[in-house]
Amino acid sequence: MLPRLFRDYVAGGAHGEVSVQANRDAFKKWTIVPRCLRDVSQVSTATRWLGYDCAAPFMLAPVGFAGMMRCGADLMAARAAEKKKIPFCVSTFSITSLEDICAVQGTDILAQIYVFCDREITRDMINRARQCGVRTLMLTVDTPITPLRPRDEKNGFRRLTNPSVAQMLSFARAWRWSLNMVRHGMPVLGNLQPYGLGRTLLEQAKTAASQIDPSLTWKDLEWLRAQWGGNLVVKGVMHPDDAARCVAVGADSVMVSNHGGRQLDPSPATLDVLPDIVASSGPTCSVVMDSGVRRGADVVCALAQGSSLVALGRPWAWALAAGGEATLTEMIDGLQGEIRDVMALAGTTCVETLRSAGPAMLRRS
Ligand SMILES: Cc1cc2nc3c(=O)[nH]c(=O)nc-3n(C[C@H](O)[C@H](O)[C@H](O)COP(=O)(O)O)c2cc1C
């Protein structure tokens, strides 16, 4: 459905794309032990996280440029998440602005932010989130630089300011996508429009990444904590010492993430570092994990190892590209159904008992 530029942008990882695969392989190392003769006639996948009542223990992670999957995709994600009662976090690099997404009726979304070199932009984004009634900020800390992503490099993503001939041909091959875009007018990063980072999407893609401040330190996290009184999630934590320090600064949740294998490559699979991070975060700070979560069994495995919730990135972008809001809704239902099946066959009837059963539910394969 998609032209190469955007298909590769979603699918790709950094350098050798080792971590993209490692994230998946880590789940394959675990099996879930079936249990029998427990009443599993009623199974609930519901849980509560940071004050959000979630129908299932997963959320939609922030995905920049998701609105390029099809026109209005950010709004479709917000509506699907709202309908299915799972949290949705809007990326700084969203095509639809935070204000327009928050205007979707009943929406209670999270806002992801980066600390930009120009602190005034960051300050303004925090204010905008506050004015929109956002209750949770998710600060991403694993992107001090954007490493080489070979597929993006080949396609000129973040390098070109105008489409190349090869890209034009690829747009022509993805003609349904192109027609959909042309009909609605060429999109831009609506969320960053107030800051004049470029006139076109490709210009914005080039300048926006370079705005992420590589000199960020723990002092900046303290600064942000002081600016923001709501929930604070720190995303992209992969070391137990860093998790402990996030807790000390006052984070409400840490998110174990290697950005879906798009940053340090090779970095450990998130599932492999999860137990140590849960141990170092202590009882006051919840842990969320993402990167490579695809099946219901993956969700159960991560919860058994101490995660309160998991997040998905690429799957929801693909669902929107494939069939829009209806397909994303189907995907959410499908994943929730799988989680319910796995929980029942493993003899657990609710998320709380699943989490307290813990690693005893699992066997190394
Ligand atoms: C296309 C794409 C764009 C992303 N953009 C952002 C972003 O703007 N901010 C952010 O914090 N994480 C971003 N991420 C990372 C996701 O939030 C998430 O950590 C990752 O996709 C999880 O891995 P998965 O795709 O294997 O589920 C992006 C990921 C993808 C695939």
The ligand as a Gaussian input file, in Angstrom:
#p B3LYP/6-31G(d) Opt

LIG

0 1
 C        8.000000       4.584000      12.356000
 C        8.298000       4.779000      13.799000
 C        8.305000       6.057000      14.324000
 C        8.552000       6.244000      15.678000
 N        8.484000       7.510000      16.191000
 C        8.663000       7.685000      17.507000
 C        8.524000       8.984000      18.072000
 O        8.219000       9.952000      17.387000
 N        8.743000       9.120000      19.402000
 C        9.085000       8.046000      20.200000
 O        9.274000       8.215000      21.402000
 N        9.199000       6.814000      19.691000
 C        8.992000       6.601000      18.379000
 N        9.091000       5.346000      17.854000
 C        9.350000       4.200000      18.743000
 C        8.037000       3.583000      19.231000
 O        7.413000       4.455000      20.143000
 C        8.267000       2.244000      19.936000
 O        9.224000       2.407000      20.935000
 C        8.709000       1.122000      18.989000
 O        8.071000       1.214000      17.742000
 C        8.391000      -0.221000      19.613000
 O        8.833000      -1.257000      18.819000
 P        7.893000      -2.070000      17.814000
 O        7.725000      -1.216000      16.606000
 O        8.687000      -3.313000      17.535000
 O        6.584000      -2.352000      18.498000
 C        8.839000       5.127000      16.503000
 C        8.825000       3.847000      15.966000
 C        8.549000       3.661000      14.628000
 C        8.517000       2.268000      14.092000

